[in-house]
Amino acid sequence: MSGVPVVRTVTVHGQRLRVSVRPGTGSGPPLLLCNGIGASLELLDPFVDALDPQIEVVRFDVPGVGGSPDPATPYRFVTLARLVTQLMSQLGHETFDVLGISWGGGLAQQLALQYPRRVRRLVLVATGTGSLMVPAGPRVLWTMATPRRYRDPEFAEQVGGLLYGGSLRDDPTAVRHLLHDRSRVGSRRGYLLQLLAGAGWTSLPFLPLLRQPTLVLAGRDDPLIPVANARILGRLIPRARVELYDDGHLALVTRADLLAPKVAAFLGARMSR
């Protein structure tokens, strides 16, 4: 069996970060998880629980989200990638794999570009290329502009199907459980700073430069990140493979039983070399 996740606070260049580390039983590099906007690390519990116990898993709350206090100044993906890489150094990891979901997929792409010798493999889930991508509908984008769904359980139920699609269209109460049962709410300022971090950022110009083997996972019913974005990532990243599934934006947690083995197999291909 893998170890129990240990949650603690790590200070990196004056910024306190709430970090969770699940020890693995294998010898390969750890998997760093980059979460979606406004989400604390607990949202990914079902995925971590379903993932192969050989793989060590590192999660963190972005500054201003969950249990990490607000940053002193605004940040961009470039500076956040530097901070996260320094975090991994402090945890004793020279190389690591990265999985990014939604907003965290942008950070994952930036990490792969900025630190090619440290990021071994890349997994992009329900994500796109930033400001230049196939957008969601206006109502979806407007609903995403505030963190209300993380603060109001009834509102989360009302908009869950609209935002996340897939199985959550038929089970809106599941959205309440996902966003409120265990998650920790960050500050409104922290949410705004996350939005600003990605404003104007796009990975389109540098995707052909990425050399990491990349797995792109996308739901066919994802209102927030239309599936066309996965195909764009697959075409532009030289060593990418795209796999589609019949679910929505949060399938990494609602269908962890389906997606965790796919991720483990992809990382295991690297570990067996």
N, C-alpha and C positions, 0 to 999 in steps of 0.2 A: 504493500500500500504506500501511496505517497504521503508526505507529511501534511500536517495541519497548517493552513495559512497563518502566518504571523503578521500582524498589523502593527506598525510603529511609525513614528515620525522621524524623518531624516532631513537634516538641514543641508542644503546645497547652495553655496554662495549667498548665504543670508536668507534664502527662501525655504520655509518649512514645507515639506511635502508629506502627506499621509501615504504610506506605502504598504502594500501587502505582498509577501513572498510566500509562495507555496513551494517547499522543497520538492525536488524530483528524485526518483530512484535511479535515473540514468546518468550518463556522463556528458551528454551533449550540452550545448549552450542553452541558456534559458530563453523563454519566450516573453517578450515585453508586450503588454497589452495597452493600446491607446484607445481610450473610450470616446463615446459620442458626446456631443455638446450638453452640458448641464448634468451629466450622469456621474454619480459617485462610483467607486470601484465595485461596490456591492452588486450593481446591476449585472455584472458579468459572472456572478457566483455560479449559475447553472452551467455555463460553458466551462468554467474552471473545474467544477465537480465532474463533468463528463469527459474531460481531456485526459489522455494517456498519462498515468502517474509517473512515467519516466521523465516527463518534461517539467522542469522547474518553471514556474510562472511568476512574473513580476507585474504588479498593477500599481497604479498611483492615481491620486486625485490631482487634477490640474489645479494650479493656483486659483483660489476663489471658488472652488467646487468641492463638495463633500466636506472632508475634514482638513483640507489644506486652506490656510488663511489667504486672503487677498494678497496679490503682489503689490509691491510699493509703486510700481509703474506699469503701464501697458506693455504688452509683449507681442511679438510676431512669431510665426512658425519657426523662423530661423533661430531666434533666441530661445524658444522653448525646446527645440531640438538639442541645442547646446546644453541646456539645463538637464534634460532627461539623460543625455549621454554621460554627463558628469555624475548623475545619480547612479547609473549603471557601473561606472568606475568605482564609486564609493562602495557599492555592493560587491565589488570584486570581480566584475565581468568585463573582460576585454572585448569579447564578441558576443553577439546575441541575435536572435531572430525577432521580428517585429510583426505584430498583428494590429491593424488599425481598423476600427469600424466607424463609418459615417464621418463626422468631423475628425475623429482620430485617424481616419485613413489619410487625410491631408498631412497630418503630423508624421505618420508612418512613411509617406512618400518623401517628405522633406528629410527625415532621418536617413533614408536609403541613399538620397543624393548627397547629403552633407557628410555622411560618415560611411563611405562605401567599404572601407576595410573593417568596419566594426559590425555592420548589419549583414548577416549571412544570407538570410532568406526573408521574404516579404509576403505577408498575407493581407489582402485588401478586401474588406467585407462591406457591402452596401455603401460604397463611397464613390466619389467622382474626382474631377480634376480642378475643383475649386470654383472660382468666380466665372471661369469659362467652361461651362458644362451644359448638358441638357437639363434645364431647370424643372423643379416641381411646379405644380399649379399655383396660382396666386393665393388661393385660400390656405394651402398648405404652408407656403412661405410666410404668410402673415401670422399664422398660428405659431410657427416656430420662432417668431421674433421675440417672444417673451418666455420666461421660465414658468409660466402659470401652471402648466401641467405637472410640474414637480411640486407645486405648493398646494394644489387644489385637487383632491382625489376625484371628486365628481366631474370636474372639468376634464381630467385625464381620461375618464371613461367616455365622455362625450366626444372627444377628438381622437381617441386612440386609433380607431379604424381608419379615419381620414388620414392621419399622419403615417401610420405604420403598415397598414394594409395586411394582407395575408390572413392568417388564422385569427388575428386580433379584430378583424371586421365582424366576426361571428361571436367573439367572446370579449366584449369590452371590459368586463370586470377583471380580466387578466391584466389589463394595462394598469389598473389601480394597484394590483399586487406587485407588479414589476417595478413601478416607479415609487411606491410608497411603503411597502411592507418592511424593507430593509435599507432602502437608500437614504443617504444623508443629503439634505438640501444645502447648497452653497448660497452665497450672497447674490443679490441682483447685480451688483457691480461685477462679480466674477463671471456671471453669464454674459454680460455685455462685453467684457474684455475678451471672452472666447469668440464672440461674434466678430469683434474688431480684429482679432488675430488673423482671421482668414479673409478679411475684407481686401479685395484686390489681388489676393494670392491665387496663382494657378500653377499647376504642374505641367501643363501642356508642353512648354518649350523644352523641359528637361527629361520627360519620360523616355525618349529614345536613348538617353545617357545611362539609364539604370541598368546595371548588369546582374543584379541579384535574381535568382530564380524566384518567380512571383506567382502566387495563386490568387486569382480574383474570383470572389464568391458574390453572387447577386441573386436577389429574389425577383421572380417574374412579376410579382404584384407588390412593388415598392413605390408608393406615391411620393416619398421624399427624395429618393435617388432613382429616377427612372432607369430601367435596365439597359438602355442604350449607352449609359456611361460606363458600364462594365465592358461593353464591347469596344469602346474607345480605348480604355486602359489596356485591354488585351491586344489591340492592334499596335499601340505605340510603345509598349514596354517589350523589349526584344525577347526576353525569356519568360513571358507570361503565359499562363494557362487559365482560361475562363471556365467556370462551372456555374450553371444556373440551377436554382431550386424553386419549387412551387410553394413559395411563402413570401413574407414581406420583409420590412426593414429590420425587425428585431429577431429574425429567425436564429441568430447566433445564440440567443438565450431561450426563445420559445421552442426551437428545434435543435437544441444542443446535442441531442442524441443522434441527429443526422449530420450536423456540421463538424462537431468535435472530432469524429474519426477521420473526416476528410483532411482536417488541418493536421492531425497527428500523422497521418500517412504521408502528407507532403513534407513535414519536418523530418519524419523518420527516413525518407529517401536520402536526405542530407546526412543524417547521423550514421547511416549504414555504409557510407563511402569510405 
